[in-house]
Each structure stands twice: as structure tokens, then as C-alpha cells.
């Protein structure tokens, strides 16, 4: 009896999780009259693409989409590279204060983002006068901020995957004449790739869905706005354009799904074959 109950609970949890996504898609294809109708129905007899046409026809919508891709992609690449190198240093080398550094990474994750928004605003404003491309109204300010918030989690996760790589494999490669860089790139990196895929998904979703920092740091340069903040275009003083909001949210979801499909094989791959004959 336990297995059918567990399956039923899993199906119920999946239904609860998927239902908001289904309602978002349904509302995106509903005509305007059905969305605001008091007769709520979980289907529509007259699907329409009007909401998607309004979203795509908005001025600078493509630019906002590209800005989000640039910020999220840059954060994924930089966080993955830095997290991997930091995890190797924390795992393979013995130095003073190593445990203290790990604890500080963990503490950094405990601070709420909302509590740091205003201090970060002043920090980014001051950096704009000294570091080119990192001041207010720039995409660099979003990249460096998301990088700072993604790295602690990424380093902690990558540390576990790098530690799981047998040191004997690396030592055997060194004995065979491989350089330290070759061992790092040809052995450690492929075996730790599942952790890199997991951290990249986290970094991408965090940067892609950001609203607070994009709304705080991008003040006057509307051309540098990202897609989540640009959704406010459909929030009207008299009545919200729910069809446009749902259609834009649907378009925002597509890159996340595509990115997950690209890396999902690495998420389930293990350390098989990491044995030297």
C-alpha cells in the first residue's frame, strides 16, 4: 500500500506545481474578455494570439529580451569558471583559514537580498566613477551583483563534486607526465561537470528572473532594462493587461526550459569511468 500512496502523493504534488504554469499558458491564449470574465473556466473555446502580438509589438521588447540573455549568460559563464577554480583550491590545497572562508560563504547566503539592495545601490553608484561599465544604468552592474550572490552557493556545491573526484586519478595523470593544467582541464573538469551543470541552472534562473536589482540599478537608461522589469509595461493605472503579462511570462519561461534541456544530461551523469587501468 505504501507505493500507490507515494505515487498518488507525487502526482498530487506535480499537479499543484504544474497548475500555475498551465493557468499562465491558458491566460496567454485567452481573449481579453475571457480573462476578466467572472465565469472562470479552465479551458478556452477561442484561443487567440492577440496577447503575444501585443507583447512582441511592444517597443524595445526584443532589446529587453537580449539584455536578459546577456546578463544571465555572462553570470553563468563567470560563476561556473570562478566556482570551479575556487572549489579546486579549497579541496586540493591545504592553507590557513580555509574552513573560515567556507563558513563566510555560507553566511553570505543567509543575508536577505532585500536587506542589501540599498547598500548595493550606493556601492554600484560609487563604482561607476572608478570601474568602467559597472555603474548605474549599465548591464555590468547587474552582472557583478548576480555574480556576487551566485558564487557562494556555486562554490559550496562545486566543492562537493570536486572532492568526489578521486585524487588517485589526478596523481596517476601527473605521473604519466600531464601538467597541472592538463589534469585540471582533461580530468577534474569533466568529472565535476554534473555539479557545474547544477550551479549553472541556479545562476541562470537567479539572473534571468531578477526584478529587484534591475529595477533599482537601471533608472534612466530604459534601453538597458531587462525583461522581468519590463513586464511593468503591461501594468496599467486603470486596468492591468493580464493577457500581455501572461504572454510575456510565457515567453520568459522558454529560455529557462531550453537551458535546462541543454544541461539536463550533465545533471544525471555521474563519475563512472573515473578509474585508471
PyMOL commands that set and color helices and strands:
alter all, ss='L'
color gray80, all
select helices_A, chain A and resi 2-29+32-35+50-56+61-92+98-110+113-127+139-164+167-175+180-191+193-208+212-217+222-224+227-234+242-268
alter helices_A, ss='H'
color red, helices_A
deselect
rebuild
show_as cartoon
